[in-house]
Amino acid sequence: METSASRLVFQSTTELAAAVRERRVTAVEVLEAHLAQAAAHNPALNAVVTRDESAARQRAVEADAALARGESWGPLHGVPITVKDAFSTAGLRTTASFPPLSGYVPTEDATAVARLKRAGAIIWGKTNLPLLAGDYQTQSPLFGRTQNPHDLERTPGGSSGGAAAAVASGFTPFELGSDLGGSIRIPAHFCGLFGLKPTEHRVSNAGHIPDLPGGPRTVRHMACSGPLARTVADLRLVLSVIEGPDARNLEVPPLTPLAPPRSRAVSSLRIAWMDDFGGVVPCRESRAALARLVAELSAQGATVERVTPPAFDFHEAWSTWGELEGAEVGAPLPLWHRLRFQLQFLAMAGKDPLARAIARGARSDVGHYMAILERREALVASLERFLSGWDAWLVPVTTGPAIPHTRPGEWVRVDGEPRAYLSALGAYTSVFNLTGNPVVVLPVGRTQAGLPLGAQLVGRRWDDAALLDVAEAVAPWGGGFVRPARCA
């Protein structure tokens, strides 16, 4: 039975912000509803690992007082949120699940966090992630394992797994996630959410770990920060708050602010689609869900064609992504840590091209690093040429729904057949970190067992607003967010 509190915690960010702004509900009431929801369900999920309830309550009181005086802090005034524990939060413990940072309390917010606060958001907690955001599951050496709210025996994904579980369970209306190889998109898919990986460098990563506090910036390519939410409108709202140039990260260029939404009739859309990346094919239920969506869009008059990008080599893309990640994350490490990093991926290499490429990249010298970047530029140009003829490209997120909890690197079963760990989980997502394209994940159905299934909509670089317009038009035909039965 739905209560007034459960109605509040499953409202969208846009709805909550309007309700607080129009004083139909107080910021204090909204915060308390979310804290109560987390108190009821977080013990089973382990999504939120650090809390700051006292400061959040004080801030909510101040938010209500400001509105009473006719003051507005911004578009997120009084909206309570949690933030992935990879983002620095001033005065609030930030660990990135890295034991040497178990007691680290930053003095400065990450840029994206600071922008959310300036827009009026109230941070009450931090969410779980794997060690230094380095896995497609969420098993933290500091805080333990996070469960998927749709099935506690399965992972919510990683590395923004705690973030996705928190949004899906009504602990927060949206989350700030990060994505180097699928870490926003895979958790969104596994938990039945919408997720946005913006165009590379549209949102500053300053203050995001694994770039360690006080150390040099090493992760300069492919990593993106963006929102997970329960509607496309919320993705747009949050992106409009966190995007833009940053003196702490000069790779974020001046850009035209995100355009307002433009209504698109489904019948006007031109969408390419495919479900086979270089021989990596998803499970039967994933293929069926994608095919149903394609049929629905076609029936509504959209032009939807199965197309493979000409002259785009997926194997070259996986190799380049892995080598670039290995070069920027692994190569700068001290010798002993670098060797351990290489051995971690060599241990899971086998038939896994992504793992082998990461291990190769960790041995990079400057010449090899420059060659990697050159290969990357050619792949970016190739995909941009292909996308110029379409409004979006519709593709899978992973080879199947959320997997059972397992040790990182173990085989993943797809329709009963074993698949290499990184390829089964990251083959469809890592490509778009490499090319820097914006991607929206949207729900497209459920398995017979009730597990969520999602799909990626890929757009042209820097055309995030147009991609969100397409996602808004497509989303109703995928079914949208369905709250987990245990958290209703």
C-alpha positions in Angstrom: 0.0 0.0 0.0 1.4 3.3 -1.0 1.8 6.0 1.7 2.4 9.7 1.5 6.1 9.1 2.4 6.5 6.5 -0.4 4.9 8.9 -2.9 7.5 11.5 -1.9 10.5 9.3 -2.2 9.6 8.0 -5.7 8.7 11.4 -7.1 11.2 12.6 -9.7 13.7 15.3 -9.0 11.8 17.7 -11.2 8.6 17.0 -9.3 10.2 17.3 -5.8 12.0 20.5 -6.6 8.7 22.1 -7.8 6.8 20.9 -4.8 9.4 22.4 -2.4 9.7 25.6 -4.4 5.9 26.1 -4.5 5.8 25.2 -0.7 3.4 22.3 -1.2 5.8 20.3 1.0 8.7 21.4 3.1 12.4 20.5 2.5 12.4 19.0 6.0 9.5 16.7 5.2 11.2 15.6 1.9 14.5 14.9 3.7 12.8 13.0 6.5 10.9 10.8 4.1 14.2 9.9 2.3 16.0 9.2 5.5 13.2 7.0 6.7 13.2 5.0 3.4 16.9 4.5 3.7 16.6 3.4 7.4 14.0 0.8 6.4 15.8 -0.6 3.4 19.5 0.2 3.4 20.5 -2.5 6.0 19.6 -5.1 3.4 21.2 -3.3 0.4 24.3 -1.5 1.9 24.0 1.3 -0.7 24.7 4.3 1.6 27.9 3.9 3.5 28.5 7.4 5.1 25.7 9.6 6.5 25.6 13.3 7.5 22.0 13.5 8.7 22.5 16.2 11.3 24.0 18.7 8.9 21.4 17.7 6.2 18.6 18.4 8.7 20.0 21.8 9.5 20.4 22.6 5.9 16.8 21.6 5.2 15.6 23.9 7.9 17.6 26.7 6.3 16.1 25.9 2.9 12.6 26.3 4.2 13.5 29.5 6.0 15.0 30.9 2.8 11.8 30.1 0.8 9.7 31.8 3.5 11.8 35.0 2.9 11.3 34.7 -0.9 14.8 33.4 -1.6 15.7 30.6 -3.9 19.0 28.8 -4.0 18.5 27.3 -7.4 16.7 24.6 -9.4 17.5 21.9 -6.8 16.5 24.0 -3.7 15.8 21.7 -0.8 16.2 18.4 -2.8 18.0 15.8 -0.6 20.6 13.6 -2.4 23.4 11.1 -2.0 26.7 11.2 -3.9 29.0 8.4 -5.0 31.9 8.1 -2.6 34.4 8.7 -5.3 33.5 12.5 -5.3 35.2 14.7 -2.7 32.8 16.3 -0.3 34.1 19.1 2.0 33.7 18.1 5.6 32.3 14.7 4.8 34.4 11.5 4.6 35.4 10.5 1.1 37.1 7.1 0.7 36.7 5.8 -2.9 36.7 2.4 -1.0 40.5 2.8 -0.8 41.8 1.7 2.6 44.5 4.4 2.8 41.6 7.0 2.5 39.4 5.3 5.1 39.5 8.5 7.3 40.0 11.1 4.6 37.8 14.2 5.0 38.3 16.7 2.1 38.4 20.4 2.6 37.1 21.1 -0.9 34.2 19.7 -2.9 34.6 18.1 -6.2 33.5 20.6 -8.9 30.3 18.7 -9.8 29.4 18.4 -6.0 29.9 22.1 -5.5 27.6 22.9 -8.4 24.9 20.7 -7.0 25.2 22.4 -3.6 25.0 25.8 -5.2 21.8 24.8 -7.1 20.3 24.0 -3.7 20.7 20.2 -3.3 21.2 18.9 0.3 23.7 16.0 0.6 22.9 13.6 3.3 25.1 10.6 2.4 27.7 8.9 0.3 27.2 5.7 -1.7 29.2 2.5 -2.0 31.6 1.6 -4.8 34.4 -0.9 -5.5 38.1 -0.2 -4.7 39.0 3.0 -6.6 35.9 2.7 -8.8 37.7 -0.3 -10.5 35.0 -3.0 -11.1 31.7 -3.7 -12.7 30.4 -5.0 -9.3 30.3 -3.1 -6.0 32.3 -5.0 -3.4 34.2 -2.6 -1.2 37.2 -3.6 1.0 36.0 -0.9 3.5 32.2 -1.3 3.5 31.4 -4.7 2.0 29.0 -5.6 -0.8 26.0 -3.8 -2.2 23.0 -5.8 -3.2 20.6 -5.2 -6.2 17.2 -4.1 -4.8 15.4 -6.2 -7.5 17.3 -9.4 -6.3 19.6 -9.4 -3.3 21.6 -12.3 -4.7 22.7 -10.1 -7.7 24.9 -7.2 -8.1 23.6 -3.6 -8.8 26.6 -3.2 -11.0 29.7 -1.0 -10.6 31.3 1.1 -10.1 28.3 3.4 -9.3 26.5 0.4 -7.8 25.6 2.0 -4.5 24.4 5.0 -6.4 22.1 3.0 -8.6 20.7 0.9 -5.7 20.0 4.2 -3.8 18.1 5.8 -6.6 16.1 2.6 -7.4 15.2 2.2 -3.8 14.0 5.8 -3.1 16.8 6.9 -0.9 17.6 9.8 -3.3 15.8 11.1 -6.4 19.1 11.1 -8.4 22.8 10.4 -8.0 26.1 11.7 -9.2 27.9 8.8 -10.8 31.1 8.4 -12.8 32.0 6.3 -15.9 35.3 5.2 -17.3 34.1 1.9 -18.9 30.3 1.8 -18.2 30.1 2.7 -14.5 27.0 4.8 -14.8 25.4 2.8 -17.6 25.8 -0.7 -16.3 24.3 0.0 -12.8 21.5 2.0 -14.5 20.7 -1.1 -16.7 21.0 -3.6 -13.8 18.7 -1.5 -11.5 16.1 -0.3 -14.1 17.1 3.3 -14.2 17.9 6.1 -16.7 21.6 7.1 -16.8 23.6 9.6 -18.8 27.3 9.5 -19.7 27.7 13.0 -21.2 30.1 13.9 -23.9 33.7 13.5 -22.6 34.8 16.8 -20.9 31.3 18.3 -20.8 31.4 17.8 -17.0 34.5 18.4 -14.9 36.0 15.5 -13.0 38.0 17.7 -10.7 37.9 16.2 -7.2 37.0 12.7 -8.4 39.1 9.8 -7.2 41.0 7.6 -8.4 43.1 10.7 -9.0 44.4 10.7 -5.5 44.3 13.7 -3.2 47.5 15.7 -3.5 48.7 13.6 -6.4 49.0 14.4 -10.2 46.0 14.1 -12.5 46.4 10.9 -14.5 43.0 10.0 -15.8 42.7 12.6 -18.5 40.7 10.8 -21.1 37.4 8.8 -21.3 36.3 9.3 -17.7 32.9 11.1 -17.4 30.7 12.3 -14.6 26.9 12.3 -15.0 23.6 11.5 -13.4 21.5 8.4 -12.7 17.8 9.1 -12.2 14.3 7.8 -12.8 13.3 10.0 -15.7 15.0 11.6 -18.7 13.8 15.0 -17.6 15.9 14.5 -14.4 19.0 13.6 -16.4 18.6 16.9 -18.3 18.1 18.9 -15.2 21.1 17.6 -13.4 23.3 17.9 -16.5 22.3 21.5 -16.8 23.5 22.1 -13.3 26.9 20.3 -13.4 28.1 21.0 -16.9 30.5 23.7 -18.1 34.1 25.0 -17.9 36.1 24.7 -14.7 39.4 26.4 -13.8 40.4 23.1 -11.9 40.1 21.1 -15.1 41.0 23.1 -18.2 40.1 20.2 -20.6 36.4 21.2 -20.1 35.9 23.8 -22.8 33.6 26.8 -22.9 30.3 25.5 -24.4 26.8 26.6 -25.1 24.6 25.7 -22.1 22.4 22.7 -22.5 19.5 23.6 -24.8 15.9 23.4 -23.4 14.0 20.3 -24.4 12.6 20.0 -27.9 9.6 17.7 -28.4 10.3 15.0 -31.0 7.6 12.9 -32.5 8.6 9.3 -32.6 7.6 9.2 -36.3 10.3 11.8 -37.1 13.2 9.7 -35.6 15.9 8.0 -37.6 17.5 5.3 -35.4 20.1 2.8 -36.3 20.4 -0.3 -34.1 22.4 -3.5 -33.7 23.0 -6.2 -31.0 26.3 -7.7 -32.1 29.6 -5.9 -31.3 32.4 -7.8 -33.0 30.8 -11.2 -32.3 29.8 -10.4 -28.7 26.0 -11.1 -28.6 23.7 -10.6 -25.7 21.4 -13.2 -24.1 18.1 -14.2 -25.7 16.0 -12.1 -23.3 18.1 -9.0 -24.0 17.8 -9.5 -27.7 14.1 -10.0 -27.4 13.6 -6.8 -25.4 15.6 -4.8 -27.9 13.7 -6.3 -30.8 10.3 -5.4 -29.1 11.4 -1.8 -28.7 12.5 -1.7 -32.3 9.1 -3.1 -33.4 7.3 -0.5 -31.2 9.2 2.4 -32.7 8.8 1.2 -36.2 5.0 0.8 -35.6 4.9 4.4 -34.5 6.5 5.5 -37.8 10.1 5.9 -36.8 12.8 4.9 -39.3 14.7 2.1 -37.5 17.3 0.1 -39.4 19.7 -2.6 -38.3 23.1 -1.1 -39.3 26.7 -1.9 -38.5 29.0 1.1 -38.7 31.2 0.7 -41.8 35.0 0.8 -41.2 34.6 0.7 -37.4 36.7 -2.1 -35.9 35.3 -3.2 -32.5 38.3 -5.3 -31.7 40.6 -2.3 -32.3 38.3 -0.2 -30.2 38.4 -2.6 -27.2 42.2 -2.9 -27.5 42.6 0.9 -27.6 40.2 1.5 -24.7 42.0 -1.0 -22.6 45.5 0.2 -23.4 44.5 3.8 -22.7 42.9 2.9 -19.4 46.0 0.8 -18.5 48.3 3.7 -19.5 46.5 6.4 -17.5 45.5 4.4 -14.4 48.2 1.8 -14.2 51.4 3.1 -15.7 51.7 6.1 -13.3 51.6 3.9 -10.3 54.8 3.1 -8.2 56.5 0.0 -9.5 55.1 -2.5 -7.0 51.5 -1.2 -7.4 51.9 -1.2 -11.2 53.0 -4.8 -11.2 50.1 -5.7 -9.0 47.7 -3.8 -11.3 49.1 -5.7 -14.3 48.8 -9.1 -12.6 45.2 -8.3 -11.6 44.2 -8.1 -15.3 46.6 -10.8 -16.6 44.9 -13.2 -14.1 41.6 -12.7 -15.8 42.9 -12.3 -19.4 42.4 -15.8 -20.9 40.1 -15.0 -23.8 39.3 -11.6 -22.6 40.6 -8.9 -25.0 39.7 -6.0 -22.6 41.7 -7.5 -19.7 44.8 -8.2 -22.0 44.7 -4.7 -23.3 44.6 -3.1 -19.9 47.6 -5.1 -18.8 49.5 -4.1 -22.0 48.6 -0.4 -21.4 50.1 -0.5 -17.9 53.5 -1.1 -19.5 53.2 1.9 -21.8 56.0 4.4 -22.4 55.5 7.8 -23.9 55.8 6.6 -27.5 53.2 3.9 -27.0 50.9 6.3 -25.2 51.0 8.7 -28.1 50.3 5.8 -30.5 47.2 4.8 -28.5 45.9 8.4 -28.7 46.4 8.4 -32.4 44.5 5.2 -32.9 41.7 6.6 -30.7 41.4 9.7 -32.8 40.8 7.6 -36.0 38.1 5.6 -34.2 36.4 8.7 -33.0 36.3 10.1 -36.5 34.9 6.9 -37.9 32.1 6.7 -35.4 31.2 10.4 -35.9 30.9 9.9 -39.6 28.5 7.0 -39.0 26.4 8.8 -36.5 26.0 11.9 -38.7 23.3 10.0 -40.6 21.2 9.1 -37.6 19.4 10.7 -34.6 20.7 7.9 -32.4 22.2 4.4 -32.3 20.3 1.9 -30.2 22.5 -0.9 -28.8 22.7 -3.2 -25.7 24.3 -2.3 -22.4 25.7 -5.7 -21.4 25.2 -9.3 -22.5 22.4 -9.8 -20.0 20.6 -8.6 -16.8 22.3 -8.2 -13.4 24.6 -11.1 -12.7 24.8 -13.0 -9.4 27.5 -11.8 -7.0 30.8 -13.3 -8.1 34.5 -12.8 -7.8 35.8 -10.2 -10.2 37.3 -11.9 -13.2 35.2 -15.1 -13.0 33.3 -16.3 -16.1 29.9 -14.8 -16.6 27.2 -17.1 -17.9 25.1 -15.9 -20.9 22.3 -18.4 -21.8 24.3 -21.0 -19.9 27.6 -20.4 -21.8 30.7 -19.0 -20.1 31.8 -15.5 -21.3 35.0 -13.6 -20.2 34.2 -11.2 -17.3 35.2 -7.8 -18.7 33.9 -8.5 -22.3 30.6 -9.9 -21.0 30.0 -6.7 -18.9 31.9 -4.0 -20.7 32.1 -4.8 -24.4 29.1 -2.5 -25.3 29.9 0.3 -23.0 33.7 0.8 -23.1 33.5 1.6 -26.9 31.8 4.9 -26.1 34.2 5.9 -23.4 36.9 5.5 -26.0 35.0 7.7 -28.6 33.6 10.2 -26.0 30.1 10.1 -27.3 27.1 10.9 -25.1 25.0 7.9 -24.1 21.6 7.6 -22.4 20.6 4.3 -20.9 16.9 3.7 -20.6 14.8 0.8 -19.4 13.4 -1.5 -22.1 11.7 -4.3 -20.2 12.2 -7.1 -17.8 13.3 -10.7 -17.8 10.9 -13.5 -16.9 12.5 -13.5 -13.5 11.6 -9.8 -13.1 15.1 -8.3 -13.6 15.4 -5.0 -15.4 16.8 -4.7 -18.9 18.1 -1.5 -20.5 19.5 -0.2 -23.8 22.0 2.5 -24.8 21.1 5.4 -27.0 24.2 6.8 -28.5 24.4 10.4 -29.9 27.0 12.6 -31.7 29.7 14.2 -29.6 28.6 17.5 -28.0 25.0 16.9 -29.1 23.8 15.9 -25.6 20.7 18.0 -25.8 19.5 16.4 -29.0 20.2 12.9 -27.6 18.1 13.7 -24.6 15.3 14.8 -26.9 15.4 11.5 -28.6 15.6 9.6 -25.3 12.5 11.5 -24.1 10.6 10.4 -27.2 11.7 6.8 -27.0 11.4 6.3 -23.2 7.6 5.6 -23.0 8.0 2.7 -25.4 10.6 1.0 -23.2 8.3 1.0 -20.2 10.2 3.4 -17.9 11.3 2.9 -14.3 9.6 0.3 -12.1 10.3 0.4 -8.4 11.6 -2.7 -6.8 8.8 -4.7 -5.0 10.8 -4.8 -1.8 11.1 -1.0 -1.6 7.5 0.0 -2.7 
